[in-house]
Amino acid sequence: MDIGISWIEAFGYLGALLTLGTYSMKRMIPLRVIGVCANCVFIAYGLLAPVYPQLLLHGILLPLNVIRLREMLQLVWKVREASQGDLSMDWLKPFMSKQSVKKGDILFRKGDVSSAMFYTLTGLYRLREIGQDVGPGQVIGEIGLIAPNNKRTLTFECVEDGELLTITYGQVKQLYFQNPKFGFDFLQLISQRLFRDISRLEDRIARLSA
């Protein structure tokens, strides 16, 4: 009987140590992994003790931690895939907020301090200084995250009513601090998009000079 109790107590102490470990983690993926382990240990402890409130609590927390871990792993994988592929930023959409805009609305002006990036869903938009129309499915404002002084270089206005998604740079940075690997791949993706735009501009200048 004493041996059984010591084994049960061992589960409790192990769960406590794992829970302490989650509070010491600085990165989100290791935190979730340790959290899942702690949940499993406390579920076993709750069954053996038995301590039903603890069993119920960790029975609820386990699927939540698994879902959040899966979301973060998918995010990292999609960013890495995008940085090696078509430069799409569709993977960022679940973290963005929807916003309705009207014709004539100015989303940002040249010289403004950058604070957010946008993904166009519907409607028509224009980068005023260069006269470039922006349709649905385009990302605007991501370069401001790495621009000197975070200043906007163009004015972005709505020319037809529509909807877009937005995410603040603070939220992007939060994702970075949760997982630095995400941040590296994200910056790599932005750099590729920037060099693509530079190459396109050089080709345009070459055609005009010909």
C-alpha positions as CSV (number, residue, x, y, z in Angstrom):
1,M,0.0,0.0,0.0
2,D,2.8,2.4,0.9
3,I,4.5,1.7,-2.5
4,G,1.3,2.5,-4.3
5,I,1.0,5.8,-2.5
6,S,4.6,6.7,-3.2
7,W,4.1,6.1,-6.9
8,I,1.0,8.3,-6.9
9,E,2.8,11.0,-5.1
10,A,5.6,10.7,-7.6
11,F,3.1,11.6,-10.4
12,G,2.0,14.6,-8.4
13,Y,5.6,15.9,-7.9
14,L,6.5,15.3,-11.5
15,G,3.5,17.2,-12.7
16,A,4.4,20.0,-10.3
17,L,7.9,20.1,-11.7
18,L,6.7,20.2,-15.3
19,T,4.3,23.0,-14.5
20,L,7.1,25.0,-13.0
21,G,9.0,24.3,-16.2
22,T,6.3,25.9,-18.3
23,Y,6.6,29.1,-16.4
24,S,10.4,29.2,-17.1
25,M,10.0,28.8,-20.8
26,K,10.6,31.9,-23.0
27,R,9.5,30.3,-26.3
28,M,5.9,29.2,-27.0
29,I,6.5,25.8,-28.7
30,P,8.6,24.4,-25.8
31,L,6.2,25.9,-23.4
32,R,3.3,24.1,-25.0
33,V,5.2,20.8,-25.3
34,I,6.0,20.9,-21.5
35,G,2.4,22.0,-20.8
36,V,1.1,18.9,-22.7
37,C,3.4,16.6,-20.7
38,A,2.3,18.2,-17.4
39,N,-1.4,17.8,-18.4
40,C,-0.8,14.1,-19.1
41,V,1.0,13.5,-15.8
42,F,-1.7,15.4,-13.8
43,I,-4.4,13.4,-15.6
44,A,-2.7,10.2,-14.5
45,Y,-2.3,11.6,-11.0
46,G,-6.0,12.7,-10.9
47,L,-7.1,9.2,-11.8
48,L,-4.8,7.4,-9.3
49,A,-5.2,9.7,-6.3
50,P,-8.1,10.2,-7.1
51,V,-8.4,14.0,-7.3
52,Y,-11.3,14.7,-9.7
53,P,-11.1,18.5,-9.8
54,Q,-7.5,18.3,-11.0
55,L,-8.4,15.5,-13.4
56,L,-11.2,17.7,-14.9
57,L,-8.9,20.8,-15.1
58,H,-6.1,19.1,-17.0
59,G,-8.6,17.1,-19.1
60,I,-9.7,20.5,-20.4
61,L,-6.2,22.0,-20.6
62,L,-4.7,19.1,-22.6
63,P,-6.7,19.5,-25.8
64,L,-6.3,23.3,-25.6
65,N,-2.5,23.0,-25.3
66,V,-2.4,20.4,-28.2
67,I,-4.5,22.8,-30.4
68,R,-2.3,25.8,-29.7
69,L,0.9,23.7,-30.2
70,R,-0.5,22.5,-33.6
71,E,-1.3,26.0,-34.7
72,M,2.1,27.3,-33.9
73,L,3.9,24.4,-35.6
74,Q,1.6,25.0,-38.7
75,L,2.5,28.7,-38.7
76,V,6.2,28.0,-38.6
77,W,5.9,25.4,-41.4
78,K,3.8,27.7,-43.6
79,V,6.1,30.7,-43.2
80,R,9.1,28.4,-44.0
81,E,7.2,27.1,-47.1
82,A,6.3,30.6,-48.2
83,S,9.9,31.9,-47.8
84,Q,11.0,29.1,-50.3
85,G,8.0,29.4,-52.6
86,D,5.5,31.9,-54.0
87,L,5.9,34.6,-51.4
88,S,2.2,34.3,-50.3
89,M,1.2,35.5,-46.9
90,D,-2.1,33.7,-46.7
91,W,-0.8,31.9,-43.6
92,L,-1.0,35.2,-41.6
93,K,-4.8,35.7,-42.2
94,P,-6.0,33.7,-39.1
95,F,-4.1,36.3,-36.9
96,M,-5.5,39.3,-38.6
97,S,-8.7,41.4,-37.9
98,K,-11.3,42.3,-40.6
99,Q,-11.9,45.9,-41.4
100,S,-14.5,47.6,-43.7
101,V,-13.4,50.6,-45.8
102,K,-15.2,53.1,-47.9
103,K,-14.2,54.9,-51.2
104,G,-11.9,57.8,-50.3
105,D,-10.6,56.3,-47.0
106,I,-6.9,56.8,-46.5
107,L,-5.4,53.7,-44.8
108,F,-2.0,55.5,-44.4
109,R,-0.2,58.5,-45.9
110,K,3.4,58.9,-47.1
111,G,5.5,59.9,-44.1
112,D,3.2,58.3,-41.5
113,V,4.8,56.1,-38.9
114,S,4.0,52.5,-39.9
115,S,2.1,50.4,-37.3
116,A,0.3,47.7,-39.2
117,M,0.2,45.7,-42.4
118,F,-2.9,44.9,-44.5
119,Y,-4.3,42.1,-46.7
120,T,-6.9,43.1,-49.2
121,L,-10.0,40.9,-49.4
122,T,-12.4,42.9,-51.6
123,G,-12.6,46.3,-53.2
124,L,-10.0,48.3,-55.1
125,Y,-7.1,50.3,-53.6
126,R,-4.3,52.5,-54.9
127,L,-0.8,53.5,-54.0
128,R,-1.2,57.1,-54.8
129,E,2.3,58.3,-55.5
130,I,3.1,55.7,-58.2
131,G,-0.5,55.3,-59.4
132,Q,-0.5,51.5,-58.8
133,D,-3.9,49.9,-58.3
134,V,-4.1,47.1,-55.7
135,G,-6.8,44.5,-56.0
136,P,-7.9,41.6,-53.7
137,G,-5.4,39.2,-52.3
138,Q,-2.5,41.6,-51.9
139,V,-0.4,42.4,-48.9
140,I,0.4,46.0,-48.3
141,G,2.6,47.7,-45.6
142,E,4.9,44.8,-44.6
143,I,8.0,46.7,-45.6
144,G,7.3,49.3,-43.0
145,L,8.2,46.8,-40.4
146,I,11.9,46.9,-41.4
147,A,12.0,50.4,-43.0
148,P,14.2,53.1,-41.3
149,N,12.2,54.9,-38.7
150,N,9.2,52.8,-39.8
151,K,8.1,55.6,-42.1
152,R,5.6,55.0,-44.9
153,T,7.0,55.6,-48.4
154,L,3.6,55.8,-50.2
155,T,0.0,56.7,-49.6
156,F,-2.5,53.8,-49.6
157,E,-6.1,54.8,-50.3
158,C,-9.4,53.0,-51.0
159,V,-11.0,53.8,-54.4
160,E,-13.8,51.2,-54.2
161,D,-15.6,50.0,-51.1
162,G,-14.3,46.8,-49.7
163,E,-12.9,44.8,-46.8
164,L,-9.3,44.1,-45.7
165,L,-7.5,42.3,-43.0
166,T,-5.0,44.1,-40.7
167,I,-2.4,43.0,-38.2
168,T,-0.3,45.4,-36.1
169,Y,3.5,45.2,-36.0
170,G,3.1,44.6,-32.3
171,Q,1.2,41.4,-33.0
172,V,3.8,40.3,-35.5
173,K,6.6,41.0,-33.0
174,Q,4.6,39.0,-30.4
175,L,4.6,36.0,-32.8
176,Y,8.3,36.5,-33.2
177,F,9.1,36.5,-29.5
178,Q,6.9,33.3,-29.1
179,N,9.1,31.6,-31.7
180,P,12.2,33.3,-33.1
181,K,12.3,30.8,-36.0
182,F,9.0,32.3,-37.2
183,G,10.7,35.7,-37.0
184,F,13.7,34.6,-39.1
185,D,11.5,33.1,-41.8
186,F,9.2,36.0,-41.8
187,L,12.0,38.5,-42.3
188,Q,13.4,36.3,-45.0
189,L,10.0,36.3,-46.8
190,I,9.8,40.1,-46.6
191,S,13.3,40.5,-47.9
192,Q,12.5,38.3,-50.9
193,R,9.4,40.4,-51.6
194,L,11.5,43.5,-51.4
195,F,14.1,42.3,-53.8
196,R,11.4,41.1,-56.1
197,D,10.0,44.7,-56.2
198,I,13.4,46.2,-56.7
199,S,14.0,43.8,-59.7
200,R,10.6,44.7,-61.1
201,L,11.4,48.4,-60.8
202,E,14.8,48.0,-62.5
203,D,13.2,46.1,-65.4
204,R,10.6,48.9,-65.7
205,I,13.4,51.6,-65.8
206,A,15.3,49.6,-68.3
207,R,12.3,49.4,-70.6
208,L,11.6,53.1,-70.3
209,S,15.3,53.9,-71.1
210,A,15.4,51.6,-74.1
